[in-house]
Structures are given as C-alpha cells and as structure tokens.
Amino acid sequence: MRRTEPAGDRECGQPLPLPADIAAAQGRTDRPDHRHHQGSRGVIHASAVIAAGAQLGKDVRIGPYAVIEEGVVIGDNCSVAAHAVIKRGTRMGRDNKVYEHAVIGGDPQDFKFDPDCESLTEIGDGCSFREGVTIHRGSHAGSATRVGSGCFLMAYAHIAHDCTVGNHVVMANTAGIAGHVTVADRAFISAAVTVHQ
C-alpha cells in the first residue's frame, strides 16, 4: 500500500494529497532535459544518444531516445524518430525517414557471424522505413547490405544480411527477405510475403 502525505486541513476543491514517492519526485532537479537542441546539424532531442564518431548532415532531426552508434553516417535532411536505432557501419544518404522503433544495421541472424567484424549497411536517398523495420548489416568483413533510393518499407518489414535491394522498391507490412537475396528496381513485395534464396 502506498504511503500518502498527510492531508492536513484540506479545503473543498483542493487537490488530493499525492503518494509520498510522487511528492518527493516533484522536487527533483536531476531529471533529463527533454527540450530539443537546434543547431547547424538540425534538431536533436536531448534524450537522444549520439556517438561522438557519428557524422550527421545538415538539417537532421533526431527524436527522443533514438540511438546513433559510432561510425554512422547520416546525410542531409534525414529524420530518425523516437526509439529508432541506427547501428554502427550504417551509411545513409539524404532525405531518408526512419520511424519509431526501426533498427537499421543490426547484427545478422547468422550462426557464423562474428560481431566484431567490420561490415556495412548502405542506404540510398529518399527512403522511408516505417515503424519496427529491421535491416541487418553484412555477415562478414567487408560485406554490405544495400538498399537503393526511393524505397518504402512499411511497418515491420525485414531485410536480412547481405541483401541488395534496388531503387523504388516497396515492401508492405511484415514482408521479409532472407540473407543474400537480390530485389530488382521497382519491385513490390506484398504484406507478409517472405523471399529467400
């Protein structure tokens, strides 16, 4: 049972007393500053985590609790929404939109994968990665997963390691392509369809 602050002589219309833990928290000064920072790089939420070695272009917008790891390159006019993660080794062109909870450049789901290897995820320009999209990086040193320009990946679509996706490809909700698959320009992969080699 929660302990409450004593009510005292509360008059009609005054708020009820708060539980003690909430009352104590109201006076805290160590809370994170949730205001946005606007500078030459764009608008970056104060709670975003951006590695010192990440390179951000002009007019980039980074939302609350987004994570941009070491060695990431993000081009001009891109946006990364709340809780999205851009992993190391990702190179992204300009005008891309990464929505909430998407993970770009994650480790491959491959038993042979060495997490210390230097592999890449390369994204073109003008792509849209909706909520929960996952794209995995290449599975061995020097390899890459590549997504062309103008692609639209709907919610929860997945691109596995070492894939090459052409320009203007659409992947509908929960569509997935397994490792080493090549998708030609302007392909449309319907919802819940899985493509493997």
HELIX and SHEET records of a PDB file:
HELIX    1   1 ALA A   20  GLN A   26  1                                   7    
SHEET    1   A 9 HIS A  36  GLY A  39  0                                        
SHEET    2   A 9 GLY A  42  HIS A  45 -1                                        
SHEET    3   A 9 VAL A  60  ILE A  62  1                                        
SHEET    4   A 9 SER A  79  VAL A  80  1                                        
SHEET    5   A 9 LYS A  97  VAL A  98  1                                        
SHEET    6   A 9 SER A 128  PHE A 129  1                                        
SHEET    7   A 9 PHE A 152  LEU A 153  1                                        
SHEET    8   A 9 VAL A 170  MET A 171  1                                        
SHEET    9   A 9 PHE A 188  ILE A 189  1                                        
SHEET    1   B 8 VAL A  49  ILE A  50  0                                        
SHEET    2   B 8 VAL A  67  ILE A  68  1                                        
SHEET    3   B 8 VAL A  85  ILE A  86  1                                        
SHEET    4   B 8 VAL A 103  GLY A 106  1                                        
SHEET    5   B 8 THR A 134  HIS A 136  1                                        
SHEET    6   B 8 HIS A 158  ILE A 159  1                                        
SHEET    7   B 8 GLY A 176  ILE A 177  1                                        
SHEET    8   B 8 THR A 194  VAL A 195  1                                        
SHEET    1   C 7 GLN A  55  LEU A  56  0                                        
SHEET    2   C 7 VAL A  73  ILE A  74  1                                        
SHEET    3   C 7 THR A  90  MET A  92  1                                        
SHEET    4   C 7 LEU A 120  ILE A 123  1                                        
SHEET    5   C 7 ALA A 144  VAL A 147  1                                        
SHEET    6   C 7 THR A 164  VAL A 165  1                                        
SHEET    7   C 7 THR A 182  VAL A 183  1                                        
END                                                                             
